[in-house]
Amino acid sequence: MTKIKTQYNRRSFLKISAAAGGGMLIGFSWFTGCTSDKKIKEQIAIPNEWYDINGFIKIGDTGLVTIYSPNPEIGQNVRTSMPMIVAEELDVDWAHVVVEQAPLNAAIYQNQYAGGSQSIRRGWDALRMAGATGKRMLLEAAAKEWQVSVSDLSVSKGIIKDENSDRTIGYGQIASKAVGLEIPEEVELKAVKDFNIISSSKKNVDGKKIVTGKPLFGLDFQREGMKLAMIQHPPAFGMTLKDFNESEIKSMPGIVDAFPIDITVPDPKWCDEKGFLQLVAIVGDSTWQLMKAKKALKVNWEVSSKLESSEYHNQALENALNSGKVKQGRKDGNPEAAFKKAAKVIERTYSCPFIAHNTLEPMNFFAHVKQNEVELIGPTQTPKALEDSVSKLLNVPVENITVDMTRMGGGFGRRLYVNFGVEAAAISKKMNAPIKLIYTREDDMTQGTYRPAYRSRYKAGLDENNNLIAFSVRGAGLPESPVFPNRFPAGAVDNYLAEEIGVDTNITTGAWRAPRSNFTAAAEQSFLDEVAELAGKDPIDFRLELFEQAIKNPVGEKNDYEAERYAGVLKLVKEKSKWGESQPGVYRGVAAYFCHNTYVAEVFDMVMENNEPKIKKVWCAVDCGIVINRDAAINMMQGSVIDGAGHAMYSQLTFNDGATEQMNFDTYQLMRHAQAPEEIEVFFVENEIAPTGLGEPGLPPAIAALANALYKATGTRYYSQPFVQPQPVIG
């Protein structure tokens, strides 16, 4: 067994206190409690009372266990997976567990955000410690009660047994007796082979509520006496508000008020909106009345900076690639000399456009600003950043601000940015009333925080034996470079060069699912496929040769990846897809990528139907360490494949004089059901490595595998996204 310390940074993570009426409350300094949903699990009676404390585990006198999930839930299923980890080490029956969402408490929590596929990775040890310490305290209480040694006791599904007799006792019966016992300095964790809950498949704890329409999401939230609000931002990046027909709007039916707001936050973090800080806010009784008022708005806007067009963006990126103003990210060997003596040289340029997040649930937030006190409720990936931003904007101490998180109808990075919550708070402050702000789809799509536009140039040199002897990449982005200097094939090529270029823009950009990786994987893996073809080698074998070099004789000391694990997913997907066995009419593409600490390889099988490409099947091999919830992990991989393939095929945002030309789904195309893969099969590398992320790593290789399959099917290489020119949706 592994032992883990229960004390970090000279202060205890755990606190034990009594529950009135019998029971045990295990406080955990990452987490805090909230009121139970009173759900009965398999006929176990609900305890007489629940208690709100700084706690992670709450055990009632009946044996019902509440486990609090601290991190925001954006569909990655952490509200199920994180409590599973605690329940495993606690050794409680999963059927007797109630899961609740914890609110923000920065003084107690750490890492209380959803981003970078980090929730499980960062919480793994701490979550296990919380469960294992709870079990240890309960065992010690039972041992004291029966006057036996803890070593004489065993526990299974919340029932403690004396191995020397027939005595048993449930957690609920002994919980109150554990109060007052000293917390052990270290506890034993289960061996991976003894897991019963982890690596199994558990249904989403919110699943039934979601499909039956229970109020879980921000748009569902209601509060007696609250008013609704909508905003109007400038029509183009580079414009600011001058004035509007305020009195006319205020006179419309159901409209309570209309006024300009400014959300300029001092020293912003995750609230660095640079496009639209001055807005028109309209407050009313119903969304229909607000939408009518928005249509009646007559706003005078002023041009305050350059109105950029897509033509300008494309030229700026191309100029950047051709300029000498670059940052050298890494250089191994002598690439210039190696290219000069190479027998074959290939150079290709890849690009992608701005794209929107387009979460199913548009941005919304509830705010109630009182005198020196603020209540915030809604969907956010960064609750602490929201709290800090509202504190700075309204000059209210953070200790007087509460943030409760609803479930989110999609995030993908968009809800990392808290401007919509700050806007709700500013409107509530002005109105001196509770406000729920709601964006329309057009507001959301044109407001900004887009995936940046990128362009990268790749170059490779082969010797007379078709070995890769030189490799370079130069990448430019609006506003950041997409290049990861220390990722593959760095470490596998003797002569390697990575250069980075950032290009200024006034378009508001931000993290979009698998930031930068979503483009770089597509470009790099498409290019490597073409290099393999030039070398006359199978694309998987070509990559495995490079990994063999990185395993046996790695170049440099700063390689971000483990070559053995990288090669492992390629070998697994090769085996499972039966790569190399020809199938008439089936065209195959492959790609592999490492990001967010996880390795993924994918094979796309494509056919041509009515002269149009159709994805028949996708094979995914994943090394994410220990899989927590198997069904949820499969679901995340399947969703990321569809998300990546769909956006690469059809999606783009173009600009004319600073304004987006796509404002809703009639002009911004997403993948339709008929265009999605018919089957996606997922395989996991089985190991005992601590778990990493899964929300993002499946998307980047999907784009390249798709591009490589399209080449096999059509004979055309794809260098610019979207691969298929989007068509307006009719009807």
C-alpha positions in Angstrom: 0.0 0.0 0.0 1.0 3.6 -0.6 1.2 5.9 2.4 0.3 9.6 2.2 0.8 12.4 4.6 -2.3 14.1 5.9 -0.5 17.3 6.7 0.7 19.7 4.0 2.5 23.1 4.4 2.6 22.8 8.2 -1.2 22.8 8.5 -3.7 20.0 8.5 -6.0 19.4 5.6 -8.4 17.6 7.7 -10.7 18.5 10.6 -13.1 16.4 12.5 -16.2 17.7 14.2 -19.4 16.3 15.7 -22.7 16.2 13.9 -25.6 16.9 16.1 -27.8 13.9 16.4 -24.9 11.6 15.6 -22.6 11.5 12.7 -19.2 12.5 11.5 -18.2 15.6 9.6 -14.8 15.4 7.9 -13.6 18.8 6.9 -11.1 19.0 4.1 -9.3 22.3 3.3 -9.8 22.0 -0.4 -13.5 21.8 -0.1 -16.6 23.3 1.6 -20.1 22.1 2.1 -23.5 23.0 0.9 -27.0 21.9 1.8 -27.9 18.3 0.8 -30.4 17.6 -1.9 -32.1 15.1 0.5 -32.0 12.3 -2.0 -32.7 8.9 -0.7 -30.2 6.3 -1.9 -31.4 2.7 -2.0 -33.9 3.2 0.8 -31.3 4.5 3.3 -33.0 7.0 5.6 -31.9 10.6 5.4 -30.3 11.8 8.7 -32.4 14.2 10.8 -30.2 17.1 9.9 -27.4 18.2 7.6 -24.8 20.7 8.5 -23.0 23.3 6.5 -19.3 23.4 7.5 -16.0 23.6 5.8 -16.2 19.9 4.8 -15.7 17.4 2.1 -17.2 14.3 3.5 -20.4 14.3 5.5 -21.5 11.1 7.2 -25.0 10.9 8.6 -26.2 8.6 11.4 -28.0 6.4 8.9 -24.9 5.7 6.9 -25.8 8.1 4.1 -22.7 9.9 2.9 -22.5 13.3 1.2 -19.4 14.0 -0.8 -18.9 17.6 -2.1 -17.5 18.2 -5.5 -15.5 21.4 -5.6 -14.7 22.0 -9.2 -17.0 23.6 -11.8 -18.9 21.0 -13.9 -18.8 21.8 -17.6 -19.8 18.4 -18.9 -16.5 16.7 -18.2 -18.3 14.7 -15.4 -16.1 15.8 -12.5 -19.2 15.9 -10.3 -19.2 12.1 -10.6 -15.5 11.3 -11.0 -14.1 13.4 -8.2 -16.5 11.9 -5.5 -15.7 8.4 -6.9 -12.1 8.9 -5.9 -13.1 9.9 -2.4 -15.6 7.1 -2.1 -13.1 4.5 -3.2 -10.6 5.3 -0.4 -13.5 5.8 2.1 -14.7 2.3 1.2 -18.3 3.3 1.1 -21.1 1.8 -1.1 -21.5 4.1 -4.1 -25.2 3.5 -3.9 -25.2 5.3 -0.5 -23.5 8.4 -1.7 -25.1 11.8 -2.4 -23.0 14.3 -4.4 -23.4 18.1 -4.0 -21.7 21.0 -5.7 -19.5 23.1 -3.3 -19.6 26.9 -3.6 -16.5 29.0 -4.0 -14.4 29.4 -0.8 -10.9 30.6 -1.7 -9.7 30.5 1.9 -10.3 26.8 2.0 -10.1 25.5 -1.6 -7.3 25.2 -4.0 -7.5 24.8 -7.8 -11.2 25.4 -7.8 -11.5 25.9 -11.5 -12.2 24.0 -14.7 -9.5 24.5 -17.3 -6.5 22.8 -18.8 -7.9 19.3 -18.1 -6.5 19.6 -14.6 -9.3 18.8 -12.2 -8.6 15.1 -11.7 -4.8 15.4 -12.2 -4.5 18.1 -9.5 -7.0 16.6 -7.2 -5.9 12.9 -7.3 -3.7 12.7 -4.2 -5.8 15.1 -2.1 -9.1 13.4 -2.9 -7.7 10.0 -2.0 -6.3 11.4 1.2 -9.6 12.7 2.3 -11.3 9.3 1.8 -8.5 7.3 3.3 -8.3 9.5 6.4 -12.1 9.2 6.9 -11.9 5.5 6.8 -9.0 5.4 9.2 -10.8 7.5 11.7 -13.9 5.3 11.6 -11.8 2.2 12.0 -10.1 3.7 15.0 -13.4 4.6 16.6 -14.7 1.0 16.1 -11.5 -0.5 17.5 -11.8 1.7 20.6 -15.5 0.8 21.0 -14.7 -3.0 20.8 -11.4 -2.8 22.6 -9.5 -4.4 19.7 -6.7 -3.4 17.4 -7.4 -1.6 14.1 -5.4 -4.4 12.4 -8.2 -6.8 13.6 -10.8 -4.9 11.5 -11.8 -4.8 7.9 -14.2 -2.6 6.0 -16.3 -3.0 2.9 -19.0 -0.7 1.6 -19.3 1.2 4.8 -19.5 -1.8 7.1 -16.7 -2.5 9.6 -16.2 -6.1 10.6 -14.2 -7.6 13.5 -12.2 -10.4 11.9 -12.1 -12.3 15.2 -15.9 -12.4 15.7 -19.2 -11.9 14.0 -19.5 -8.2 15.1 -20.2 -5.6 12.4 -21.0 -1.9 12.6 -22.0 0.6 9.9 -20.3 3.9 9.4 -23.4 5.8 10.4 -23.5 4.0 13.8 -19.9 4.7 14.7 -19.3 8.1 13.1 -20.0 10.2 16.1 -17.5 8.1 18.2 -14.7 9.1 15.8 -15.0 12.7 16.8 -12.1 13.8 19.0 -9.7 11.2 17.8 -6.3 12.5 16.6 -5.8 12.7 12.9 -3.0 10.3 11.9 0.1 11.8 10.4 -0.2 9.5 7.5 -2.7 7.1 6.1 -2.6 4.1 3.8 -4.0 4.3 0.3 -5.4 1.3 -1.6 -3.4 -0.5 -4.1 -4.6 0.0 -7.7 -5.5 -3.7 -7.9 -7.9 -3.3 -5.1 -10.0 -0.5 -6.6 -13.7 -1.3 -6.8 -15.2 2.1 -7.8 -12.3 3.8 -9.6 -12.0 2.5 -13.2 -15.5 1.2 -13.2 -18.4 2.9 -15.0 -20.8 5.1 -12.9 -23.7 7.0 -14.3 -23.6 10.7 -14.3 -25.0 11.8 -10.9 -26.9 14.6 -12.7 -27.9 12.4 -15.6 -31.6 11.8 -14.7 -32.0 15.5 -13.8 -30.6 16.6 -17.1 -32.8 14.4 -19.3 -35.9 15.2 -17.2 -35.4 18.9 -17.4 -34.6 19.7 -13.8 -33.2 23.2 -13.1 -29.5 22.7 -13.0 -28.1 25.3 -15.4 -27.6 29.0 -15.1 -30.5 29.8 -17.5 -32.7 27.8 -15.2 -32.0 29.9 -12.1 -34.9 31.9 -10.7 -35.1 34.3 -7.8 -38.3 36.0 -6.6 -38.1 39.7 -7.5 -35.3 39.4 -10.0 -35.3 41.3 -13.2 -33.8 40.2 -16.5 -31.2 42.1 -18.5 -29.6 42.0 -21.9 -26.7 43.9 -23.3 -25.8 45.5 -26.7 -22.1 45.8 -27.5 -20.5 47.6 -30.4 -21.0 46.0 -33.8 -17.2 45.9 -34.5 -13.9 45.5 -32.8 -12.4 49.0 -32.8 -15.7 50.8 -32.0 -16.9 52.3 -28.7 -20.2 53.6 -27.4 -21.2 57.3 -27.9 -24.9 57.5 -27.1 -28.3 55.8 -27.8 -32.0 56.5 -27.9 -32.3 56.0 -24.2 -35.7 57.6 -23.5 -37.4 55.7 -26.4 -36.2 52.4 -25.1 -37.2 53.1 -21.5 -40.8 53.9 -22.7 -41.3 50.5 -24.3 -43.6 47.9 -22.6 -41.9 45.8 -20.0 -38.7 47.8 -20.0 -37.6 49.0 -16.5 -34.5 50.9 -17.4 -31.7 51.3 -20.1 -28.3 52.8 -19.5 -24.6 52.5 -20.5 -22.3 50.4 -18.3 -18.5 50.2 -18.1 -16.8 47.0 -17.0 -13.2 48.2 -17.0 -11.6 46.2 -14.2 -8.3 47.3 -12.7 -5.6 44.7 -13.1 -7.9 42.1 -14.7 -7.4 38.4 -14.6 -9.7 36.3 -16.8 -11.6 39.6 -17.3 -9.2 41.1 -19.8 -11.9 41.9 -22.4 -10.3 44.4 -24.7 -13.1 44.6 -27.3 -16.2 45.8 -25.6 -15.9 47.4 -22.2 -18.7 50.0 -22.7 -22.1 48.5 -23.3 -25.8 49.4 -23.4 -27.7 47.5 -20.7 -31.5 47.0 -20.9 -33.5 45.7 -17.9 -37.0 44.4 -18.2 -39.6 41.8 -17.2 -39.2 39.2 -19.9 -36.8 38.1 -22.6 -39.3 38.7 -25.3 -39.7 42.4 -24.3 -35.9 42.8 -24.0 -35.3 41.3 -27.4 -37.9 43.7 -28.9 -36.1 46.6 -27.2 -32.8 45.5 -28.5 -34.2 45.6 -32.0 -35.4 49.1 -31.4 -32.0 50.4 -30.2 -30.4 53.2 -32.2 -26.9 53.5 -31.1 -24.2 55.9 -32.2 -20.8 54.2 -32.2 -17.4 55.9 -32.5 -14.4 54.3 -34.3 -11.6 54.2 -31.7 -9.0 52.0 -33.3 -8.3 50.1 -36.6 -11.3 48.1 -38.0 -9.6 44.9 -39.0 -10.7 42.6 -41.9 -10.0 39.0 -42.6 -7.8 40.1 -45.5 -5.8 42.2 -43.0 -5.5 39.2 -40.7 -4.2 36.9 -43.4 -1.7 39.4 -44.7 -0.5 40.2 -41.2 0.2 36.5 -40.5 1.9 36.0 -43.8 4.1 39.0 -43.3 5.0 37.8 -39.8 6.2 34.4 -41.2 8.3 36.2 -43.7 9.8 38.7 -41.3 13.0 38.3 -39.4 11.4 39.3 -36.1 11.1 36.0 -34.4 11.7 34.5 -31.0 13.8 31.4 -31.1 12.1 28.8 -28.9 14.6 26.0 -29.4 17.5 25.0 -31.6 19.3 21.6 -31.7 22.3 20.9 -33.9 22.8 22.9 -37.1 19.5 22.9 -39.0 20.7 25.4 -41.7 23.6 23.1 -42.6 21.5 20.0 -42.5 18.9 21.4 -44.9 21.7 22.3 -47.3 23.0 18.8 -47.5 19.6 17.1 -47.4 18.7 14.9 -50.4 15.0 15.9 -50.2 13.5 19.0 -48.7 9.8 19.7 -48.2 8.1 22.9 -46.9 4.4 23.5 -46.3 2.3 26.3 -44.7 -0.8 25.7 -42.6 -3.5 28.1 -41.4 -6.7 28.2 -39.4 -9.2 31.0 -38.9 -10.8 32.6 -35.8 -13.6 30.4 -34.4 -16.2 30.8 -31.7 -16.9 28.6 -28.7 -20.7 28.4 -29.3 -21.6 26.7 -26.1 -25.1 25.3 -26.2 -26.1 27.5 -23.3 -25.3 31.2 -24.1 -23.6 33.3 -21.5 -25.7 34.2 -18.5 -25.3 35.1 -14.8 -27.3 36.1 -11.8 -26.1 38.9 -9.5 -27.5 40.6 -6.5 -25.5 43.5 -5.3 -26.5 44.9 -1.9 -24.8 47.4 0.3 -21.2 46.2 0.5 -22.3 42.6 -0.3 -22.6 40.6 -3.5 -24.3 37.3 -4.4 -23.3 35.7 -7.7 -24.8 32.5 -9.1 -24.2 31.0 -12.5 -22.0 29.0 -14.9 -18.3 29.9 -14.6 -15.1 27.9 -15.0 -13.1 30.4 -12.9 -15.2 31.4 -9.8 -12.3 32.9 -8.0 -11.5 35.2 -10.9 -15.1 36.3 -11.0 -15.0 37.1 -7.3 -11.8 39.1 -7.6 -13.0 41.0 -10.7 -16.3 42.0 -9.1 -14.5 43.0 -6.0 -12.2 45.3 -8.0 -15.0 46.8 -10.1 -17.4 47.5 -7.2 -14.8 48.0 -4.5 -16.4 45.3 -2.3 -14.2 43.1 -0.1 -13.9 39.6 -1.5 -15.0 38.2 1.9 -18.4 39.9 1.3 -18.9 38.1 -2.1 -20.3 34.7 -2.5 -20.1 32.6 -5.7 -22.3 29.6 -6.3 -21.7 27.5 -9.4 -24.5 26.0 -11.5 -23.9 23.3 -14.0 -22.8 24.7 -17.4 -24.2 24.0 -20.8 -20.7 23.8 -22.3 -17.6 25.8 -21.6 -14.7 24.8 -23.9 -12.7 27.7 -22.5 -15.3 30.4 -23.1 -16.4 30.5 -19.5 -12.9 30.9 -18.2 -13.5 34.6 -19.0 -15.8 36.2 -16.5 -16.9 39.4 -18.2 -20.5 38.3 -18.4 -20.6 37.8 -14.6 -19.0 41.1 -14.1 -21.6 42.7 -16.4 -24.4 41.2 -14.4 -22.9 42.6 -11.2 -22.5 46.1 -12.7 -26.2 46.1 -13.8 -27.4 44.9 -10.5 -25.4 47.6 -8.7 -27.0 50.2 -11.0 -30.5 48.8 -10.5 -30.1 48.1 -6.8 -32.0 44.8 -7.5 -31.3 41.1 -8.3 -30.6 40.7 -12.0 -30.1 37.8 -14.3 -28.2 38.7 -17.4 -28.9 36.7 -20.6 -26.9 36.8 -23.9 -28.6 36.1 -27.2 -26.8 33.7 -29.5 -25.8 36.7 -31.6 -24.4 38.5 -28.5 -22.4 35.5 -27.7 -21.0 34.8 -31.1 -20.0 38.4 -31.9 -18.7 39.4 -28.4 -15.3 37.8 -28.9 -13.0 35.6 -26.9 -12.4 33.6 -30.1 -9.8 30.8 -30.9 -7.0 32.9 -32.4 -6.1 32.7 -36.0 -2.8 30.9 -36.7 -0.3 30.3 -39.5 2.7 28.0 -39.3 5.4 27.0 -41.8 7.0 23.6 -41.5 10.2 22.3 -43.2 11.8 18.9 -43.3 15.0 17.5 -44.8 15.6 13.8 -45.6 19.0 12.2 -46.4 19.6 9.8 -49.2 18.3 6.9 -47.1 15.1 8.8 -46.4 15.9 9.5 -42.8 14.7 12.7 -41.2 17.8 14.8 -40.6 16.4 18.3 -40.3 13.1 19.8 -39.1 11.9 23.4 -38.5 8.7 25.1 -37.6 7.9 28.9 -37.6 4.5 29.8 -36.2 2.6 33.1 -36.0 -0.7 33.8 -34.3 -3.1 36.6 -33.6 -2.0 37.4 -31.0 0.2 34.5 -29.8 2.4 31.9 -31.5 1.0 28.4 -31.7 4.4 26.7 -31.5 5.4 24.4 -28.6 9.1 24.3 -28.9 9.8 21.3 -26.8 7.1 18.9 -28.1 7.6 16.2 -30.6 9.4 16.0 -33.0 11.8 17.9 -30.8 14.1 15.3 -29.2 13.8 12.9 -32.1 15.7 15.0 -34.8 19.3 15.9 -34.5 18.8 19.2 -36.2 15.7 21.1 -35.1 14.5 24.7 -35.0 11.4 26.2 -33.5 10.5 29.9 -33.9 7.6 31.9 -32.5 5.9 35.1 -33.6 3.0 37.0 -32.0 1.0 39.5 -34.1 -1.0 42.3 -32.5 -4.8 42.4 -33.1 -7.7 44.2 -31.4 -9.9 41.1 -31.8 -10.6 39.6 -28.3 -9.2 36.0 -28.2 -8.8 33.4 -25.6 -8.6 29.7 -24.8 -10.5 27.4 -27.1 -10.6 23.7 -26.3 -7.0 22.5 -26.2 -5.5 26.0 -26.7 -2.9 26.2 -29.5 -2.6 22.4 -29.5 -5.9 22.3 -31.6 -4.0 23.9 -34.5 -0.4 22.8 -33.9 -1.4 19.1 -33.8 -3.3 19.5 -37.0 -0.5 21.2 -38.8 2.4 19.1 -37.4 0.7 15.7 -37.9 -0.5 16.5 -41.4 3.0 17.6 -42.3 4.6 14.5 -40.8 2.2 12.4 -42.9 3.4 14.2 -46.1 7.0 13.8 -45.0 6.4 10.0 -44.5 5.0 9.8 -48.0 8.0 11.7 -49.4 10.2 9.1 -47.6 8.2 6.3 -49.0 7.3 5.0 -45.5 4.2 4.0 -43.8 3.0 6.9 -41.7 2.8 5.0 -38.4 6.1 3.2 -39.0 7.7 6.6 -39.8 6.5 8.1 -36.5 7.6 5.0 -34.6 11.1 5.3 -36.1 11.3 8.8 -34.7 10.1 7.7 -31.3 12.7 5.0 -31.3 15.3 7.7 -31.8 13.8 9.7 -28.9 13.8 6.6 -26.7 17.3 5.3 -27.4 19.2 8.6 -28.1 17.1 11.6 -27.3 18.2 15.0 -28.5 18.2 17.8 -25.8 17.0 17.7 -22.2 13.8 19.6 -22.3 11.5 17.3 -24.2 8.0 17.6 -22.8 6.9 14.0 -23.5 7.7 10.5 -22.7 8.6 8.8 -26.0 7.7 5.3 -24.7 4.1 6.3 -23.8 3.8 8.3 -27.1 4.8 5.3 -29.1 2.6 3.1 -27.0 -0.7 4.8 -28.1 0.4 4.6 -31.8 1.1 0.9 -31.4 -2.2 0.3 -29.7 -4.2 2.2 -32.3 -2.3 0.3 -35.0 -3.2 -3.0 -33.4 -6.9 -2.2 -32.7 -7.6 -0.7 -36.1 -5.7 -3.5 -37.9 -3.7 -0.8 -39.7 -2.1 -2.1 -42.9 -5.0 -4.4 -43.8 -6.5 -2.9 -46.9 -10.3 -2.5 -47.1 -11.8 -1.7 -50.5 -13.2 1.8 -50.6 -12.0 2.7 -47.1 -9.4 5.5 -46.8 -7.4 5.8 -43.6 -5.6 8.7 -41.9 -3.7 8.6 -38.6 -2.3 11.1 -36.2 -1.0 11.1 -32.6 -0.5 14.0 -30.2 0.5 14.8 -26.6 -1.1 17.6 -24.7 -2.5 18.2 -21.2 -0.3 15.4 -19.9 -2.1 12.8 -22.0 -1.2 10.8 -25.1 -3.8 10.1 -27.9 -3.5 8.4 -31.3 -6.4 8.2 -33.7 -7.2 6.5 -37.0 -10.0 7.8 -39.2 -11.7 5.5 -41.6 -13.4 7.4 -44.5 -15.5 6.4 -47.5 -16.8 8.4 -50.4 -20.7 8.5 -50.7 -22.2 10.5 -53.6 -18.8 12.0 -54.2 -18.7 13.4 -50.6 -16.4 12.1 -47.9 -18.1 10.3 -45.0 -16.3 9.3 -41.7 -17.3 5.7 -41.1 -15.3 4.9 -38.0 -12.7 6.5 -35.7 -10.3 4.4 -33.6 -8.8 6.1 -30.5 -6.0 4.9 -28.3 -5.5 6.9 -25.1 -2.9 6.9 -22.3 -4.2 9.1 -19.5 -2.9 7.0 -16.6 -5.6 5.5 -14.4 -9.1 5.9 -15.8 -11.5 7.1 -13.1 -14.9 6.6 -14.8 -14.7 4.5 -17.9 -17.9 5.4 -19.6 -17.4 9.1 -18.9 -13.8 8.9 -20.3 -15.1 7.3 -23.5 -17.8 9.9 -23.8 -15.2 12.7 -23.5 -13.1 11.2 -26.2 -16.0 10.7 -28.5 -17.2 14.3 -28.0 -13.7 15.7 -28.6 -13.3 13.8 -31.9 -16.6 15.2 -33.2 -15.8 18.7 -31.9 -12.4 18.7 -33.6 -13.5 17.2 -36.8 -16.6 19.3 -37.1 -14.8 22.6 -36.5 -12.0 21.7 -38.8 -14.4 20.8 -41.6 -16.8 23.6 -41.5 -16.3 26.4 -39.0 -14.8 29.9 -39.4 -15.3 33.5 -38.4 -14.5 36.1 -40.9 -14.3 39.9 -40.4 -15.3 42.9 -42.5 -14.3 46.3 -41.0 -13.9 44.8 -37.6 -17.3 43.1 -37.5 -17.9 39.3 -37.7 -19.7 38.1 -40.8 -21.2 35.1 -39.0 -23.7 35.8 -36.2 -25.7 32.6 -35.7 -25.8 29.0 -36.9 -27.4 29.9 -40.2 -24.0 31.2 -41.4 -21.6 29.5 -38.9 -21.7 25.8 -39.7 -21.2 23.1 -37.1 -21.1 19.3 -37.8 -24.5 17.8 -38.2 -25.6 14.4 -37.1 -25.5 13.0 -40.6 -21.9 14.2 -41.0 -20.6 12.8 -37.7 -18.6 9.5 -37.5 -20.9 6.5 -37.5 -18.8 4.8 -34.8 -16.0 5.9 -32.4 -14.2 3.2 -30.5 -11.9 4.1 -27.6 -9.1 2.0 -26.1 -7.1 2.9 -23.0 -3.6 1.9 -22.1 -3.9 0.1 -18.8 -1.3 1.2 -16.3 -1.0 2.4 -12.7 0.2 6.0 -13.5 -1.6 8.8 -11.7 -4.5 10.1 -13.9 -4.1 13.1 -16.2 -6.6 15.1 -18.3 -9.2 14.0 -20.8 -11.4 16.9 -21.6 -9.1 18.3 -24.3 -6.4 15.8 -25.5 -8.7 13.9 -27.9 -9.5 16.9 -30.0 -6.1 18.0 -31.6 -5.2 14.6 -33.3 -8.7 14.3 -34.7 -8.1 17.3 -37.0 -4.9 15.8 -38.5 -6.2 12.3 -38.8 -9.2 13.7 -40.6 -7.0 15.7 -43.0 -4.8 12.7 -43.7 -7.9 10.5 -44.4 -9.3 13.2 -46.7 -6.1 13.2 -48.6 -6.3 9.5 -49.2 -10.0 9.8 -50.2 -9.7 12.8 -52.5 -6.0 13.0 -53.5 -5.9 16.6 -52.2 -3.8 17.8 -49.2 -5.5 20.2 -46.9 -3.5 23.1 -45.6 -6.1 25.6 -44.5 -9.1 25.2 -42.2 -12.0 24.9 -42.7 -11.4 22.0 -45.1 -14.9 22.3 -46.6 -16.2 25.7 -47.5 -19.2 26.2 -45.2 -22.6 26.7 -46.8 -25.5 28.8 -45.5 -28.1 26.7 -43.7 -31.5 26.9 -45.4 -34.7 26.4 -43.4 
